[in-house]
């Protein structure tokens, strides 16, 4: 089953990539690698989520937020490539989490995104990854994700 078909099965058909928050591209392709800029979670009740993991958000909330940010990454891929079926392999996923100093569930939070990639892309969604806790992120968002993806040439 193709990634586009899996996306439909998950009910994720209305994907619209958010615009960059500054003077940069949402994605840049060089050769067969697509580099995706950082994406934050989608708005909740029309407002961007704001706050820290370990204070405003639990680790379980963070999983849902990471999944939401991953939907943004997927939307940016589709916008750049025209079809998710051009994805050969998710190479790397990186998460930056806006956390209180005591927060330690970084891996659990990022699993929300990793699990979605495996659901949509199957074995091609399995990736190397890193996750770090940071003192702050732009506009107070709780996390951002960025990725490197190998793509099939047209």
HUFENJO-V210169 format. One record per backbone hydrogen bond with DSSP energy under -1.0 kcal/mol. CO is the residue of the C=O (numbers start at 1). NH is the residue of the N-H. E is the energy in kcal/mol with one decimal. If there is no record, write none. Layout:
BEGIN
CO:NH:E
CO:NH:E
END
This chain:
BEGIN
2:6:-2.3
3:7:-2.3
4:8:-1.7
5:9:-2.1
6:10:-1.8
7:12:-2.4
8:11:-1.5
13:15:-1.1
22:24:-1.7
26:37:-2.5
28:35:-3.0
30:33:-2.1
32:151:-3.0
33:30:-2.6
34:149:-2.6
35:28:-2.2
39:145:-2.2
44:47:-1.7
47:44:-3.2
52:55:-1.5
52:56:-1.2
52:57:-2.0
53:100:-1.9
57:54:-3.7
58:62:-2.3
59:63:-1.9
60:64:-1.6
61:65:-2.3
62:66:-2.8
63:67:-2.2
64:68:-2.1
65:69:-2.4
66:70:-2.0
67:71:-1.7
68:72:-1.4
69:73:-1.8
70:74:-2.7
71:75:-2.4
72:76:-2.1
73:77:-2.2
74:78:-2.6
75:79:-2.4
76:80:-2.2
77:81:-3.0
78:82:-2.8
83:86:-1.2
84:87:-1.9
86:152:-3.4
89:150:-3.3
91:128:-2.4
92:148:-2.2
93:130:-1.9
94:146:-2.2
95:132:-2.3
96:144:-2.1
97:99:-1.0
97:134:-3.3
98:53:-3.1
100:103:-1.7
105:109:-2.1
106:110:-2.3
107:111:-1.5
109:112:-1.7
110:114:-2.3
111:115:-2.9
112:116:-1.0
113:117:-2.3
114:118:-2.0
115:119:-2.1
116:120:-2.5
117:121:-2.9
118:122:-1.5
121:124:-1.4
122:125:-2.3
123:126:-1.3
124:90:-3.5
128:93:-2.1
130:95:-2.4
132:97:-3.1
134:99:-1.7
137:140:-2.3
138:141:-1.9
140:51:-3.1
142:98:-2.8
144:96:-2.5
145:39:-2.6
146:94:-2.9
147:36:-3.0
148:91:-2.0
148:92:-1.8
149:34:-3.2
150:88:-2.7
150:89:-1.6
END
